[in-house]
Amino acid sequence: MSRSLNKATLIGNLTRDPELRYTPQGTAVCSFGLATNRQWTTDSGDKKEDVEFHRIVAWNKLAELCAQLLSKGRKVFVEGRLQTRRWQTQEGQDRMTTEVVINDMIILDSRGDLTDQGGGFDIPDEELEKLSGDEETFTEQDEKEKKVKGKKEEKSKKKVSKKDKEEEDDDIPF
C-alpha cells in the first residue's frame, strides 16, 4: 500500500468576513475567503504578480473561534486538507468547488493598525492590518487539551475544598 498526503498550508489575507452557520445537528461550520499572491520576474525583466483566491472552511470550536476573531483584511496562516464537493442546483445544474478544510489557524497581525505592511495583495490598504509579532494559535488539539486540563483542575479544586472543609470543622470549638 502506498502512502498519500493531502495537506494545504496558506498565508494570506481574508477577502470577506467569516460566515458562521450550524448544521441541523448543531455542529458549527465557518467559511471565509483567503487571498494569496505570488510574484515573479519574466525573462524580459518585467515584474508580474498573480492573486489566487481560496475558499476556507473550519468546523466545530475552530469554526467558532474563526468567526469570533477574524475579519476581512486580517493576515492569517491556515493549514488543512483540500476537499472537493459536488452538488446539483435547484435548476438541475451540476456544481463543484474545491475548498481547504482547516485544522489549524494562526493570526499573523495585530488588530490595532489597519495599514498595509507590504503584503502585496490587491485588497484596499485600509482593509489590511499591520503585520506584527503577535500570534494567536487555535487548533482542535489545543481545545481538547484545554478541556482535559480544565477537568483535572476541577477535580483538584474539589479535593482541596473537601480538605479545607475538614480543617474548618476541626477549628469549630464544642
BELJOFEN-V699589 format. One record per pair of residues at least 4 apart in sequence whose C-alpha atoms are under 8 Angstrom apart, sorted by the first residue. I is the first residue (numbers start at 0). J is the second residue. Records with the same first field share a line. If there is no record, write none. Layout:
BEGIN
I->J ; J
END
This chain:
BEGIN
5->80 ; 81
6->78 ; 79 ; 80 ; 81
7->78 ; 79 ; 80 ; 81 ; 99
8->76 ; 77 ; 78 ; 79
9->35 ; 76 ; 77 ; 78
10->35 ; 74 ; 75 ; 76 ; 77
11->33 ; 34 ; 35 ; 36 ; 74 ; 75 ; 76
12->33 ; 34 ; 35 ; 71 ; 72 ; 73 ; 74 ; 75 ; 120 ; 127
13->31 ; 32 ; 33 ; 34 ; 70 ; 71 ; 72 ; 73 ; 74 ; 75
14->31 ; 32 ; 33 ; 34 ; 71 ; 72 ; 122
15->31 ; 32 ; 33 ; 70 ; 71 ; 72
16->31 ; 66 ; 69 ; 70 ; 71
17->29 ; 30 ; 31 ; 32 ; 65 ; 66 ; 69 ; 70 ; 71
18->29 ; 30 ; 31 ; 66
19->27 ; 28 ; 29 ; 30 ; 62 ; 63 ; 66
20->27 ; 28 ; 29
21->25 ; 26 ; 27 ; 28
22->26 ; 27 ; 28
26->58 ; 59
27->58 ; 59 ; 60 ; 62 ; 63
28->56 ; 57 ; 58 ; 59 ; 62 ; 63
29->56 ; 57 ; 58 ; 62 ; 63 ; 65 ; 66
30->54 ; 55 ; 56 ; 57 ; 62
31->54 ; 55 ; 56
32->52 ; 53 ; 54 ; 55
33->52 ; 53 ; 54 ; 55
34->50 ; 51 ; 52 ; 53 ; 120
35->50 ; 51 ; 52 ; 53 ; 120
36->48 ; 49 ; 50 ; 51 ; 119 ; 120
37->48 ; 49 ; 50
38->46 ; 47 ; 48 ; 49
39->46 ; 47 ; 48
40->44 ; 45 ; 46 ; 47
41->45 ; 46 ; 47
50->120 ; 121
53->98 ; 99
54->97 ; 98 ; 99
55->98 ; 99 ; 100 ; 101
56->62 ; 98 ; 99 ; 100 ; 101
57->61 ; 62 ; 65 ; 100 ; 101 ; 102
58->62 ; 63 ; 101
59->63
60->64 ; 139 ; 142
61->65 ; 102 ; 103 ; 137 ; 138 ; 139
62->66
63->67
64->68 ; 137
65->69
66->70
69->73
71->126 ; 127
72->122 ; 126 ; 127 ; 128
73->106 ; 107 ; 108 ; 126 ; 127 ; 128
74->106 ; 107 ; 108 ; 127 ; 128 ; 130
75->104 ; 105 ; 106 ; 107 ; 108
76->104 ; 105 ; 106 ; 107
77->101 ; 102 ; 103 ; 104 ; 105
78->101 ; 102 ; 103 ; 104
79->99 ; 100 ; 101 ; 102 ; 103
80->99 ; 100 ; 101
81->97 ; 98 ; 99 ; 100
82->97 ; 98 ; 99 ; 100
83->95 ; 96 ; 97 ; 98
84->95 ; 96 ; 97
85->93 ; 94 ; 95 ; 96
86->93 ; 94 ; 95
87->91 ; 92 ; 93 ; 94
88->92 ; 93 ; 94
102->138 ; 139
103->136 ; 137 ; 138 ; 139
104->136 ; 137 ; 138
105->134 ; 135 ; 136 ; 137
106->133 ; 134 ; 135 ; 136
107->130 ; 131 ; 132 ; 133 ; 134 ; 135
108->128 ; 129 ; 130 ; 131 ; 132 ; 133 ; 134
109->128 ; 129 ; 130 ; 131 ; 133
110->128
111->128 ; 129
112->128 ; 129
113->124 ; 125 ; 126 ; 127 ; 128 ; 129
114->124 ; 125 ; 126 ; 127 ; 128 ; 129
115->124 ; 125 ; 127 ; 128 ; 129
116->128 ; 129 ; 130
122->126 ; 127
123->127
137->141 ; 142
138->142
139->143
140->144
141->145
142->146
143->147
144->148
145->149
146->150
147->151
148->152
149->153
150->154
151->155
152->156
153->157
154->158
155->159
156->160
157->161
158->162
159->163
160->164
161->165
162->166
163->167
164->168
165->169
166->170
167->171
END
